[in-house]
Amino acid sequence: MTQTRLLLADDDEMLAALLKFRLEKEGFLVDWVADGRQMKESLNQALPEIIVSDIMMPYFSGIEMVDYVRNTLGANIPIIIISTAGNETNVLSAFELGADDFIAKPVNPTELIIRVRKLLRSSLV
């Protein structure tokens, strides 16, 4: 059985390290990028099965990434956006562009894993 590739994009290194550790412990192959430039490079090299991205990142925001994945790449990869709760306008924009889910920071790793698995199951249908 092949591992599910997950792209994790967040410039908060401590949070990213925690989420990467927990996701890998659950059997995911996690590619972590710390900014929008790295995210775009990663997406152009190989598409993951699912994306978890912060909204506010240097060079290329999570909102721009959703637009890029949906409209430029034409991919229907499940996308989970993570952001501070007080960022409602950005969250709504991400949903309008095609994000599949949103989790407010601080992110509970167990909740993230449950939501990732749920989105992956529904994308297989």
C-alpha positions in Angstrom: 0.0 0.0 0.0 1.5 3.4 -1.0 1.6 6.3 1.4 -0.7 9.2 0.9 1.3 12.3 -0.1 0.3 15.4 1.9 1.6 18.9 1.2 1.9 20.9 4.4 2.4 24.7 3.9 3.0 26.8 7.0 5.6 29.3 7.9 5.2 28.6 11.7 8.1 26.1 12.1 7.0 24.8 15.5 3.4 24.1 14.4 4.6 22.6 11.2 7.0 20.3 12.9 4.3 19.1 15.3 1.8 18.5 12.5 4.4 16.8 10.3 5.4 14.5 13.1 1.8 13.5 14.0 0.8 13.1 10.3 3.8 10.9 9.6 3.1 8.9 12.7 -0.4 8.2 11.1 1.3 6.9 7.9 1.2 10.0 5.7 4.2 11.1 3.5 4.5 14.8 4.4 6.2 17.4 2.3 6.6 20.5 4.4 7.1 23.9 2.8 7.6 27.2 4.7 6.5 29.8 2.2 4.4 30.3 -0.9 7.4 30.1 -3.3 8.3 26.6 -2.0 4.7 25.6 -2.2 4.3 26.6 -5.8 7.6 24.8 -6.7 6.4 21.6 -4.9 3.0 21.7 -6.7 4.7 22.1 -10.0 7.0 19.1 -9.4 4.3 16.6 -8.2 0.7 17.0 -7.0 0.0 15.6 -3.5 -3.2 13.7 -2.7 -4.2 16.5 -0.2 -3.0 20.0 0.8 -3.0 21.6 4.3 -2.1 25.2 4.1 -1.9 28.3 6.2 -3.5 31.4 4.7 -0.9 34.0 5.7 2.5 33.0 4.2 5.3 34.9 2.5 5.4 35.3 -1.3 2.2 33.4 -2.1 -0.8 33.2 0.3 -2.9 30.2 0.9 -5.8 31.9 -0.9 -3.6 32.4 -4.0 -2.6 28.7 -3.7 -6.2 27.6 -3.7 -6.8 29.7 -6.9 -3.6 28.4 -8.4 -4.5 24.7 -7.8 -8.1 25.1 -8.9 -7.8 27.4 -11.9 -4.2 27.2 -13.1 -3.5 23.5 -12.4 -7.1 22.5 -12.8 -6.7 20.0 -10.0 -9.5 18.9 -7.6 -7.1 18.0 -4.7 -8.8 18.3 -1.3 -7.5 21.5 0.4 -7.7 22.3 4.1 -7.0 25.9 5.1 -5.6 26.7 8.6 -5.6 30.2 9.9 -6.2 32.3 13.0 -9.9 32.5 13.8 -10.1 36.3 13.4 -9.4 36.1 9.7 -13.0 35.5 8.5 -12.7 37.4 5.2 -9.7 35.4 4.0 -11.4 32.1 5.1 -14.5 33.0 3.1 -12.4 33.9 0.1 -10.6 30.6 0.3 -14.0 28.7 0.4 -15.2 30.7 -2.6 -12.1 29.7 -4.6 -12.6 26.1 -3.8 -11.0 25.2 -0.4 -12.7 22.1 1.1 -12.3 22.7 4.8 -11.0 25.2 7.4 -9.4 24.7 10.8 -8.8 27.6 13.2 -5.4 27.9 14.8 -4.2 26.6 17.2 -4.7 23.4 15.3 -5.4 20.3 17.2 -3.3 17.6 15.4 -5.9 14.8 16.1 -8.7 16.9 14.6 -6.6 17.6 11.6 -5.9 13.9 11.0 -9.6 13.1 11.3 -10.5 15.9 8.8 -7.7 14.8 6.4 -8.9 11.2 6.4 -12.6 12.3 5.9 -11.7 14.5 2.9 -9.6 11.7 1.4 -12.4 9.2 1.7 -14.9 11.6 0.2 -12.6 12.4 -2.7 -12.4 8.7 -3.6 -16.2 8.5 -4.1 
